[in-house]
Amino acid sequence: PMAPSATANRALNAMASRLNRDVAPLVLDCLAFPYRVASWNSASMTGPVTLWDADGSKRRLPCGPAKVLGLKFFPLGDRVLTWSQDGRATVWDTTSGAPVLELYGQSPVRTAALLPETDLVVTRHEGGECTVWDATTGKALRELPSRWLVPSIVRPRSQPDGNVDAMPGGERVLTWGRQQAAHVWCVFTGELLQELHGHRGLLTVAKVFPDGNTLATGGHDKLIIVWDSNSGIQLRRFECATWVLDLAVLS
């Protein structure tokens, strides 16, 4: 898909504001054409997800009573992935609004990632384990074991217990949460490729650089560490004044 220009981003945000002034959070996605926006109720996070097109037309995804935790569009815009607290992830047809696949985990799905250049989905569950799915057939291909070995401690409500992020190339995923290390996995073999140790406190965030060769982590220890994702070597360390709650990386 084309990267949205500043003008396109303003158009997207104006459209979202016009159509959904009282509905948030908004997930915006630029699909080259048409622009498409997804929204759901911010208070209860239940009920249908609404898909909006640039012309104002809309369709609803009947996601059921379980809390909707997140949403991602597939690159072509023909499908969208939602995941809910009942342990279910669903692939929807964005044209008809009908469910295409149901992906059930052994415990509630907390987050998910789409692997670039593949038709694979990775879901991360409450127990810490990850499941790799074929988004065409709905078949579970592989389980990545839990690495949440350290009990959770008090942290901001906005910070998830753990997360998963796809890495460029579609062969690796980055996971982190509830401990002091991040992990890089091969989604095809289930092999743990890198275990990144260096923080003195629990991780709160990790981000992959666009080249796929570099990643950054931040945590309760007020550190940001930049890593070589292939070798696991630390490249840079930055001391911050407080907990690191989020990171942004530039291409």
Residue pairs with C-beta under 8 A, 6 or more apart in sequence:
1 30
1 31
1 32
1 75
1 76
1 77
2 30
2 32
3 30
4 12
4 30
8 30
8 35
9 30
11 35
11 54
12 28
12 30
12 35
12 37
13 28
15 35
15 37
15 52
15 54
16 26
16 28
16 37
16 39
16 52
19 37
19 39
19 52
19 56
19 58
20 26
20 37
20 39
20 50
20 52
23 39
23 40
23 41
23 42
23 50
24 39
24 42
25 39
25 40
25 42
26 37
26 38
26 39
27 37
27 38
27 39
27 71
27 72
27 73
28 37
29 36
29 37
29 38
29 73
29 77
31 73
31 76
31 77
34 53
34 54
34 55
35 53
35 54
36 51
36 52
36 53
36 54
36 73
36 77
36 94
37 51
37 52
38 49
38 50
38 51
38 52
38 71
38 73
38 80
39 49
39 50
39 52
40 47
40 48
40 49
40 50
40 63
40 68
40 71
41 47
44 67
45 67
45 68
45 69
46 63
46 65
46 66
46 67
46 68
47 63
48 60
48 61
48 62
48 63
49 60
49 61
49 63
49 68
49 71
49 80
49 82
50 58
50 59
50 60
50 61
51 58
51 59
51 60
51 61
51 80
51 94
51 97
52 58
59 94
59 96
59 97
60 97
61 80
61 82
61 90
61 92
61 97
61 99
62 97
63 82
63 84
63 90
64 84
64 86
66 84
66 85
66 86
66 88
67 84
67 85
67 86
68 82
68 83
68 84
69 83
69 84
69 85
69 109
69 110
69 111
70 82
70 83
70 111
70 112
71 80
71 81
71 82
71 83
72 80
72 81
72 112
72 113
72 114
73 79
73 80
73 81
73 94
74 80
74 81
74 114
74 135
75 114
75 116
77 94
78 93
78 94
78 95
79 91
79 92
79 93
79 94
79 100
79 135
80 91
80 92
80 94
81 89
81 90
81 91
81 92
81 112
81 114
81 121
81 135
82 89
82 90
82 92
83 89
83 90
83 109
83 110
83 111
83 112
83 123
84 90
84 108
84 109
85 108
85 109
86 108
87 104
87 105
87 106
87 107
87 108
87 109
87 125
87 126
88 102
88 103
88 104
88 105
88 109
89 102
89 103
89 104
89 105
89 109
89 112
89 121
89 123
89 133
90 99
90 101
90 102
90 103
91 99
91 100
91 101
91 103
91 121
91 135
91 138
92 98
92 99
92 100
93 99
93 100
101 135
101 137
101 138
102 138
103 109
103 121
103 123
103 131
103 133
103 138
103 140
105 123
105 125
105 131
106 125
106 127
106 129
107 125
107 126
107 127
107 129
108 125
108 126
109 123
109 124
109 125
109 126
110 124
110 125
110 126
110 160
110 161
110 162
110 163
111 123
111 124
111 160
111 162
111 163
111 164
112 121
112 122
112 123
112 124
112 164
113 121
113 122
113 164
113 165
113 166
113 173
114 120
114 121
114 135
114 166
115 121
115 122
115 166
115 170
115 171
115 173
115 187
116 166
116 168
116 169
116 170
117 169
117 170
118 170
119 134
119 135
119 136
120 132
120 133
120 134
120 135
120 141
120 170
120 187
121 132
121 133
121 135
122 130
122 131
122 132
122 133
122 144
122 164
122 166
122 173
122 187
123 130
123 131
123 133
123 164
124 130
124 162
124 163
124 164
124 175
124 177
125 131
126 161
127 146
127 148
128 146
128 147
128 148
128 162
128 177
128 178
129 143
129 144
129 145
129 146
130 143
130 144
130 164
130 173
130 175
130 185
131 140
131 142
131 143
131 144
132 140
132 141
132 142
132 143
132 144
132 187
132 190
133 139
133 140
133 141
134 141
142 187
142 188
142 190
143 190
144 173
144 175
144 185
144 187
144 190
147 175
147 179
147 181
147 183
148 161
148 162
148 177
148 178
148 179
149 178
149 179
150 178
150 179
150 180
150 202
151 178
152 161
152 178
153 202
153 220
155 202
155 204
155 220
156 204
156 243
156 245
158 245
159 204
159 205
159 245
160 177
161 177
161 178
162 175
162 176
162 177
162 178
163 175
163 176
163 177
163 205
163 206
164 173
164 174
164 175
165 173
165 174
165 175
165 206
165 207
165 208
166 172
166 173
166 208
167 173
167 174
167 184
167 208
167 212
167 215
167 229
168 208
168 210
168 211
168 212
169 212
170 187
171 186
171 187
171 188
172 184
172 185
172 186
172 187
172 193
172 212
172 229
173 184
173 185
173 187
174 182
174 183
174 184
174 185
174 206
174 208
174 215
174 229
175 182
175 183
175 185
176 182
176 183
176 203
176 205
176 206
176 217
177 203
178 202
179 202
179 203
180 197
180 199
180 200
180 201
180 202
180 203
180 219
181 195
181 196
181 197
181 199
181 203
182 195
182 196
182 203
182 206
182 215
182 217
183 192
183 194
183 195
183 196
184 192
184 193
184 194
184 196
184 215
184 229
184 232
185 191
185 192
185 193
186 193
194 227
194 229
194 230
194 231
194 232
195 232
196 217
196 225
196 227
196 232
198 217
198 223
198 225
198 234
198 237
199 217
199 219
199 220
199 221
199 223
199 225
200 221
200 223
201 219
201 220
201 221
201 222
201 223
202 219
202 220
203 217
203 218
203 219
203 220
204 218
204 219
204 220
204 243
204 244
204 245
204 246
205 217
205 218
205 219
205 244
205 245
205 246
205 247
206 215
206 216
206 217
206 218
206 247
207 215
207 216
207 247
207 248
207 249
208 214
208 215
208 229
208 249
209 215
209 216
209 249
209 251
210 249
210 251
211 251
212 229
213 228
213 229
213 230
214 226
214 227
214 228
214 229
214 235
215 226
215 227
215 229
216 224
216 225
216 226
216 227
216 247
216 249
217 224
217 225
217 227
218 224
218 225
218 240
218 244
218 245
218 246
218 247
219 243
219 244
220 243
222 239
222 240
222 241
222 242
222 243
222 244
223 237
223 238
223 239
223 240
223 244
224 237
224 238
224 240
224 244
224 247
225 234
225 236
225 237
225 238
226 234
226 235
226 236
226 237
226 238
227 233
227 234
227 235
228 234
228 235
